[in-house]
Amino acid sequence: MKEDLAELKSELKSKLLYWHNLKSKKIKAAAIVLFIGVIALKIFTTVLTFDWLSELFS
């Protein structure tokens, strides 16, 4: 468990270091938009799936 937590922390630190090393604001903005887009797509597909399932059982 401790090893997994240490690995997770090191992975998070490496991602944060990569983020701070990005110099281009366009790349940072694109990464943020991509992240928000993936989250929105996941929520949208989940809502549609539950809507479809509820209509199936009614």
Beta strands, then each sheet from edge to edge (+ up, - down):
end
